[in-house]
């Protein structure tokens, strides 16, 4: 999934996409351990995808905390 499209997802879809990416990474790591993996680049792509999803989730958490803090001050 493209980087921009992660930003377009709502929170529940983002969590679901992260769960699917983690499952895919598990499958890839299992295939690698058993010698069945042919495209090793997928491991790196999967890890980067997970990192992008986690970064987007964290940025949303920070934005929500800042909004809450600003509302408390008002």
C-alpha positions in Angstrom: 0.0 0.0 0.0 1.3 3.4 -0.9 2.5 5.8 1.8 -0.2 8.4 1.1 -3.0 5.9 1.3 -2.0 5.1 4.9 -2.9 8.6 5.7 -6.3 8.2 4.1 -7.4 5.3 6.3 -9.4 5.7 9.4 -8.1 4.3 12.7 -9.8 1.0 12.6 -8.7 0.3 9.0 -5.2 1.3 10.0 -5.1 -1.2 12.9 -6.5 -3.9 10.6 -3.9 -3.1 7.9 -1.1 -3.3 10.6 -2.4 -6.7 11.8 -2.4 -8.0 8.2 1.1 -6.7 7.6 2.4 -8.4 10.7 0.8 -11.7 9.7 2.4 -11.4 6.3 5.8 -10.7 7.9 5.4 -13.8 10.0 4.6 -15.9 7.0 7.6 -14.6 5.1 9.9 -15.2 8.1 8.6 -18.7 8.4 9.1 -19.3 4.7 12.6 -17.9 5.0 13.4 -20.3 7.9 12.2 -23.3 6.0 14.0 -22.3 2.8 10.9 -21.8 0.8 11.2 -18.0 0.3 12.4 -17.0 -3.2 12.0 -13.2 -3.1 14.0 -12.0 0.0 13.1 -8.3 -0.8 9.6 -8.9 0.4 11.0 -9.2 4.0 12.4 -5.7 3.9 9.3 -4.3 2.2 7.0 -5.9 4.8 9.1 -4.5 7.7 9.1 -1.0 6.1 5.3 -1.2 5.6 4.9 -2.1 9.3 7.1 0.8 10.3 5.1 3.2 8.1 1.8 2.0 9.7 3.2 2.3 13.2 4.6 5.8 12.4 1.2 7.0 11.1 -0.5 5.5 14.2 1.9 7.3 16.5 1.5 10.6 14.7 -2.2 10.3 15.2 -1.8 9.6 18.9 0.5 12.7 19.3 -2.0 14.9 17.4 -4.9 13.7 19.6 -2.9 14.3 22.8 -2.0 17.8 21.6 -5.7 18.6 20.8 -6.7 17.3 24.2 -4.0 19.4 25.9 -5.1 22.5 24.0 -8.7 22.0 25.0 -7.7 21.7 28.7 -5.9 25.0 28.5 -8.9 26.8 26.9 
